[in-house]
Structures are given as structure tokens and as C-alpha cells.
């Protein structure tokens, strides 16, 4: 089963959920703000994927800008980035889908979803 990390008020997350529901994809929804993944979990996802670190950050988010992360991300180690992401679910790009401790998708792109779930 897939785990769907979302922020329920996010319109992109709602679109992604609707797509998954319309395509009968079974998933467990997790509010990433209320139940932010641990640093260990995030680090494990990142170690097992080829996703660039910057891609996991919500670069358009207010918290990202407040912390001035634009110029700091490239200097962060995997552990430092994971610890930072685990402090606030709003720092994580959403929606994020995981299966068997592996990142499946980040964000919502219909073509990518079609390839990943069909």
C-alpha cells in the first residue's frame, strides 16, 4: 500500500488524491503537518532514491523563504537536511508518496502519476 503525505488544505494535494481515487489506487493518507515524518525516515527515503535534495523541499513555501534556505540547501548534508525537514511538515514538497520506504512521487504531475500507478 502507498502512503500519501499531504497537507489537507493544499489544492495540489486534493487534485492528487482525486486522481488516485479515480484510478482506484489504494493509499493511506497522512497529514504531514500533524504527523511530520521523522528525520530517520526522511533520511532513509533520500538514501534510497536519486531525487535531488532540493526537490524534496517546498521551495515555494513561506517557511522555506523565512529560513533563507535557497542559498543553504546545497551546503546541507543528507542528515542535516533530513533533520531540518522533520522539524516542520510545511518544509516538505507535497504531496509525497512512499511505498516500502521508497519515494514514489513528489508533487503532482498527471503524466508521472500515470507512469507510476498504471
N, CA, C and O of each residue as an XYZ file, in Angstrom:
472
protein
N       0.839     -1.182      0.000
C       0.000      0.000      0.000
C       0.883      1.244      0.000
O       1.978      1.256      0.563
N       0.383      2.269     -0.637
C       1.091      3.541     -0.711
C       0.750      4.402      0.503
O      -0.355      4.321      1.040
N       1.696      5.216      0.926
C       1.436      6.227      1.947
C       1.490      7.575      1.248
O       2.465      7.909      0.576
N       0.420      8.340      1.422
C       0.235      9.622      0.741
C       0.393     10.728      1.777
O      -0.512     10.963      2.578
N       1.533     11.406      1.765
C       1.781     12.507      2.696
C       1.238     13.782      2.077
O       1.603     14.158      0.964
N       0.366     14.433      2.816
C      -0.342     15.594      2.283
C      -0.490     16.694      3.324
O      -0.270     16.487      4.518
N      -0.864     17.850      2.841
C      -1.369     18.936      3.669
C      -2.800     19.104      3.174
O      -3.008     19.588      2.062
N      -3.797     18.713      3.980
C      -5.184     18.663      3.505
C      -5.724     19.962      2.899
O      -6.645     19.919      2.083
N      -5.176     21.098      3.276
C      -5.658     22.372      2.731
C      -5.029     22.712      1.381
O      -5.407     23.697      0.747
N      -4.083     21.908      0.947
C      -3.349     22.150     -0.302
C      -4.174     21.689     -1.500
O      -4.599     20.535     -1.561
N      -4.398     22.591     -2.447
C      -5.201     22.247     -3.627
C      -4.499     21.201     -4.500
O      -5.167     20.365     -5.110
N      -3.190     21.233     -4.566
C      -2.453     20.234     -5.342
C      -2.620     18.847     -4.718
O      -2.761     17.854     -5.431
N      -2.603     18.784     -3.398
C      -2.817     17.505     -2.710
C      -4.223     16.980     -2.989
O      -4.413     15.782     -3.198
N      -5.190     17.867     -2.991
C      -6.571     17.445     -3.274
C      -6.693     16.920     -4.705
O      -7.387     15.932     -4.944
N      -6.030     17.568     -5.649
C      -6.044     17.085     -7.040
C      -5.396     15.708     -7.136
O      -5.901     14.822     -7.826
N      -4.289     15.537     -6.450
C      -3.581     14.252     -6.477
C      -4.442     13.148     -5.866
O      -4.509     12.043     -6.404
N      -5.102     13.444     -4.743
C      -5.981     12.451     -4.114
C      -7.125     12.081     -5.044
O      -7.480     10.908     -5.162
N      -7.697     13.072     -5.697
C      -8.798     12.807     -6.630
C      -8.311     11.898     -7.757
O      -9.018     10.975     -8.159
N      -7.111     12.154     -8.264
C      -6.559     11.314     -9.329
C      -6.395      9.879     -8.829
O      -6.796      8.932     -9.505
N      -5.803      9.721     -7.639
C      -5.603      8.384     -7.075
C      -6.939      7.669     -6.877
O      -7.071      6.490     -7.206
N      -7.923      8.383     -6.338
C      -9.249      7.797     -6.113
C      -9.893      7.388     -7.433
O     -10.464      6.302     -7.533
N      -9.806      8.240     -8.435
C     -10.398      7.948     -9.749
C      -9.732      6.759    -10.436
O     -10.342      6.107    -11.283
N      -8.489      6.480    -10.074
C      -7.758      5.363    -10.672
C      -7.662      4.168     -9.714
O      -6.849      3.266     -9.915
N      -8.492      4.173     -8.684
C      -8.581      3.083     -7.701
C      -7.228      2.684     -7.104
O      -6.951      1.500     -6.907
N      -6.402      3.674     -6.824
C      -5.123      3.415     -6.166
C      -5.370      3.446     -4.659
O      -5.891      4.429     -4.133
N      -4.997      2.380     -3.973
C      -5.185      2.289     -2.528
C      -4.017      2.978     -1.824
O      -2.855      2.754     -2.161
N      -4.340      3.808     -0.852
C      -3.303      4.534     -0.121
C      -3.786      4.862      1.282
O      -4.982      4.833      1.574
N      -2.835      5.172      2.132
C      -3.119      5.667      3.473
C      -2.679      7.122      3.491
O      -1.520      7.429      3.212
N      -3.600      8.015      3.818
C      -3.280      9.443      3.856
C      -2.701      9.817      5.218
O      -3.191      9.378      6.259
N      -1.653     10.632      5.191
C      -1.019     11.128      6.408
C      -0.886     12.639      6.276
O      -0.348     13.138      5.288
N      -1.376     13.363      7.274
C      -1.233     14.818      7.311
C       0.211     15.118      7.705
O       0.599     14.914      8.855
N       0.997     15.595      6.762
C       2.425     15.786      7.011
C       2.729     16.929      7.973
O       3.854     17.046      8.458
N       1.736     17.774      8.254
C       1.948     18.845      9.222
C       1.703     18.319     10.636
O       2.457     18.628     11.558
N       0.646     17.525     10.801
C       0.342     16.948     12.119
C       1.260     15.779     12.448
O       1.660     15.607     13.599
N       1.590     14.984     11.450
C       2.420     13.791     11.633
C       3.639     13.862     10.717
O       3.797     13.052      9.804
N       4.484     14.835     10.977
C       5.678     15.034     10.154
C       6.594     13.815     10.271
O       6.860     13.350     11.379
N       7.070     13.302      9.157
C       7.987     12.152      9.213
C       9.231     12.483     10.038
O       9.667     13.633     10.095
N       9.790     11.461     10.670
C      11.000     11.654     11.476
C      12.209     11.890     10.570
O      12.182     11.593      9.375
N      13.254     12.425     11.164
C      14.497     12.653     10.421
C      15.046     11.330      9.884
O      15.553     11.274      8.763
N      14.946     10.271     10.680
C      15.445      8.963     10.262
C      14.671      8.447      9.050
O      15.256      7.890      8.120
N      13.351      8.638      9.070
C      12.509      8.193      7.959
C      12.852      8.962      6.690
O      13.027      8.373      5.624
N      12.946     10.271      6.813
C      13.257     11.110      5.651
C      14.633     10.758      5.091
O      14.808     10.653      3.877
N      15.599     10.577      5.976
C      16.951     10.241      5.519
C      16.958      8.898      4.782
O      17.663      8.734      3.786
N      16.179      7.954      5.271
C      16.086      6.657      4.604
C      15.491      6.810      3.204
O      15.988      6.210      2.251
N      14.433      7.606      3.076
C      13.840      7.852      1.751
C      14.881      8.414      0.798
O      15.014      7.965     -0.341
N      15.620      9.411      1.289
C      16.584     10.098      0.436
C      17.753      9.195      0.045
O      18.253      9.269     -1.077
N      18.182      8.347      0.970
C      19.289      7.434      0.675
C      18.911      6.424     -0.399
O      19.761      5.978     -1.169
N      17.631      6.065     -0.448
C      17.171      5.038     -1.383
C      16.571      5.623     -2.653
O      15.860      4.929     -3.379
N      16.845      6.874     -2.923
C      16.303      7.486     -4.143
C      17.393      8.305     -4.821
O      18.439      8.590     -4.238
N      17.124      8.670     -6.050
C      18.069      9.524     -6.773
C      17.514     10.935     -6.915
O      17.934     11.699     -7.784
N      16.561     11.267     -6.046
C      15.924     12.581     -6.081
C      16.894     13.632     -5.538
O      17.452     13.456     -4.455
N      17.097     14.718     -6.279
C      17.947     15.795     -5.760
C      17.352     16.361     -4.467
O      16.135     16.504     -4.350
N      18.192     16.674     -3.526
C      17.761     17.165     -2.218
C      16.816     18.357     -2.336
O      15.809     18.430     -1.632
N      17.137     19.273     -3.211
C      16.315     20.477     -3.391
C      14.870     20.117     -3.761
O      13.940     20.842     -3.408
N      14.684     19.010     -4.464
C      13.354     18.596     -4.938
C      12.415     18.225     -3.785
O      11.196     18.305     -3.933
N      12.968     17.823     -2.648
C      12.161     17.402     -1.503
C      11.684     18.604     -0.686
O      10.726     18.497      0.080
N      12.343     19.729     -0.850
C      11.954     20.938     -0.119
C      10.832     21.669     -0.843
O      10.809     21.733     -2.072
N       9.901     22.220     -0.069
C       8.820     23.049     -0.601
C       9.403     24.443     -0.847
O       9.260     25.342     -0.019
N      10.054     24.605     -1.982
C      10.794     25.834     -2.270
C       9.902     27.051     -2.462
O      10.390     28.181     -2.439
N       8.616     26.842     -2.649
C       7.708     27.986     -2.787
C       7.017     28.322     -1.469
O       6.202     29.242     -1.410
N       7.338     27.583     -0.423
C       6.691     27.791      0.869
C       7.249     28.971      1.646
O       8.404     29.366      1.481
N       6.399     29.517      2.492
C       6.768     30.670      3.314
C       7.889     30.312      4.293
O       8.827     31.087      4.482
N       7.787     29.146      4.907
C       8.791     28.727      5.888
C      10.175     28.604      5.233
O      11.183     28.991      5.824
N      10.211     28.069      4.027
C      11.455     27.926      3.266
C      12.098     29.298      3.056
O      13.302     29.470      3.244
N      11.277     30.262      2.666
C      11.790     31.623      2.429
C      12.206     32.290      3.731
O      13.234     32.964      3.785
N      11.401     32.102      4.792
C      11.723     32.706      6.091
C      13.090     32.247      6.598
O      13.847     33.027      7.177
N      13.389     30.978      6.372
C      14.656     30.419      6.849
C      15.824     30.697      5.904
O      16.967     30.353      6.205
N      15.535     31.318      4.762
C      16.586     31.637      3.799
C      17.307     30.404      3.276
O      18.528     30.410      3.121
N      16.550     29.350      3.004
C      17.164     28.076      2.623
C      17.675     28.024      1.192
O      18.460     27.141      0.847
N      17.245     28.950      0.364
C      17.641     28.933     -1.050
C      19.156     28.794     -1.226
O      19.628     28.017     -2.056
N      19.896     29.549     -0.444
C      21.349     29.550     -0.582
C      22.039     28.540      0.331
O      23.260     28.389      0.279
N      21.259     27.845      1.172
C      21.854     26.914      2.130
C      21.715     25.446      1.737
O      22.510     24.612      2.173
N      20.717     25.123      0.921
C      20.407     23.720      0.627
C      21.608     22.952      0.087
O      21.860     21.822      0.505
N      22.336     23.545     -0.819
C      23.455     22.832     -1.440
C      24.588     22.538     -0.455
O      25.451     21.703     -0.728
N      24.585     23.217      0.676
C      25.622     23.021      1.689
C      25.219     21.986      2.739
O      26.059     21.550      3.527
N      23.942     21.588      2.760
C      23.449     20.670      3.787
C      23.825     19.226      3.469
O      23.770     18.792      2.318
N      24.205     18.501      4.502
C      24.408     17.060      4.338
C      23.031     16.401      4.315
O      22.027     17.036      4.638
N      22.990     15.155      3.940
C      21.740     14.404      3.920
C      21.119     14.370      5.317
O      19.909     14.540      5.464
N      21.935     14.154      6.327
C      21.457     14.102      7.710
C      20.930     15.459      8.150
O      19.866     15.538      8.765
N      21.656     16.525      7.846
C      21.204     17.874      8.223
C      19.890     18.225      7.537
O      18.987     18.777      8.166
N      19.783     17.910      6.264
C      18.553     18.199      5.523
C      17.384     17.409      6.097
O      16.288     17.948      6.256
N      17.607     16.149      6.406
C      16.554     15.300      6.968
C      16.089     15.832      8.313
O      14.892     15.861      8.598
N      17.037     16.251      9.136
C      16.681     16.814     10.443
C      15.874     18.092     10.271
O      14.888     18.301     10.978
N      16.274     18.933      9.355
C      15.561     20.182      9.106
C      14.148     19.914      8.591
O      13.189     20.515      9.076
N      14.012     19.026      7.623
C      12.698     18.698      7.065
C      11.767     18.120      8.127
O      10.558     18.347      8.079
N      12.313     17.384      9.074
C      11.488     16.754     10.109
C      10.977     17.747     11.151
O      10.116     17.404     11.961
N      11.497     18.966     11.139
C      11.060     19.958     12.130
C       9.746     20.626     11.763
O       9.069     21.179     12.630
N       9.375     20.582     10.480
C       8.155     21.262     10.037
C       7.695     20.662      8.711
O       8.381     20.769      7.694
N       6.526     20.033      8.738
C       5.986     19.411      7.536
C       5.782     20.375      6.387
O       5.720     19.958      5.231
N       5.676     21.669      6.690
C       5.481     22.663      5.633
C       6.754     22.875      4.812
O       6.707     23.505      3.756
N       7.877     22.362      5.279
C       9.125     22.462      4.517
C       9.217     21.399      3.425
O      10.034     21.505      2.511
N       8.368     20.370      3.530
C       8.437     19.237      2.607
C       7.526     19.470      1.405
O       6.368     19.855      1.564
N       8.047     19.237      0.213
C       7.265     19.328     -1.021
C       6.123     18.327     -0.939
O       6.303     17.197     -0.483
N       4.958     18.748     -1.382
C       3.791     17.875     -1.286
C       2.989     17.869     -2.568
O       3.090     18.786     -3.382
N       2.192     16.832     -2.744
C       2.148     15.608     -1.946
C       3.376     14.737     -2.211
O       4.070     14.878     -3.218
N       3.604     13.856     -1.286
C       4.740     12.954     -1.368
C       4.196     11.541     -1.165
O       3.479     11.285     -0.198
N       4.529     10.635     -2.059
C       4.020      9.270     -1.963
C       5.182      8.302     -1.786
O       6.194      8.364     -2.485
N       4.994      7.400     -0.816
C       6.023      6.436     -0.446
C       5.422      5.030     -0.482
O       4.256      4.830     -0.143
N       6.230      4.073     -0.892
C       5.841      2.660     -0.788
C       7.077      1.867     -0.396
O       8.138      2.010     -1.002
N       6.928      1.028      0.624
C       8.039      0.194      1.100
C       9.287      1.032      1.374
O      10.398      0.667      0.989
N       9.077      2.155      2.045
C      10.160      3.061      2.441
C      10.931      3.641      1.256
O      12.085      4.045      1.397
N      10.290      3.679      0.093
C      10.888      4.251     -1.115
C      10.014      5.396     -1.611
O       8.791      5.265     -1.673
N      10.632      6.509     -1.961
C       9.885      7.605     -2.570
C       9.358      7.151     -3.924
O      10.100      6.594     -4.732
N       8.073      7.394     -4.166
C       7.473      7.054     -5.454
C       7.310      8.322     -6.281
O       7.755      8.383     -7.427
N       6.673      9.335     -5.698
C       6.496     10.618     -6.386
C       6.570     11.759     -5.383
O       6.301     11.594     -4.193
N       6.942     12.917     -5.902
C       6.929     14.156     -5.126
C       6.200     15.174     -5.978
O       6.516     15.348     -7.155
N       5.215     15.856     -5.380
C       4.405     16.799     -6.138
C       3.341     16.049     -6.918
O       3.173     14.842     -6.743
N       2.625     16.757     -7.776
C       1.602     16.105     -8.596
C       1.772     16.496    -10.046
O       1.706     17.670    -10.413
N       1.991     15.478    -10.860
C       2.063     15.632    -12.303
C       1.331     14.425    -12.871
O       1.737     13.283    -12.657
N       0.257     14.684    -13.591
C      -0.597     13.604    -14.069
C       0.170     12.565    -14.889
O      -0.065     11.366    -14.737
N       1.071     13.004    -15.743
C       1.839     12.063    -16.573
C       2.739     11.168    -15.707
O       2.876      9.973    -15.968
N       3.334     11.751    -14.698
C       4.175     10.960    -13.794
C       3.322      9.972    -13.010
O       3.721      8.823    -12.817
N       2.151     10.411    -12.557
C       1.248      9.509    -11.842
C       0.825      8.354    -12.744
O       0.764      7.208    -12.299
N       0.534      8.649    -14.000
C       0.132      7.586    -14.935
C       1.232      6.535    -15.060
O       0.952      5.337    -15.086
N       2.468      6.980    -15.138
C       3.584      6.044    -15.230
C       3.838      5.276    -13.943
O       4.231      4.110    -13.980
N       3.618      5.920    -12.813
C       3.912      5.303    -11.525
C       2.814      4.362    -11.039
O       3.095      3.389    -10.338
N       1.571      4.644    -11.405
C       0.456      3.899    -10.814
C      -0.351      3.069    -11.799
O      -1.288      2.390    -11.381
N      -0.036      3.093    -13.071
C      -0.785      2.279    -14.045
C       0.056      1.143    -14.569
O      -0.411      0.358    -15.395
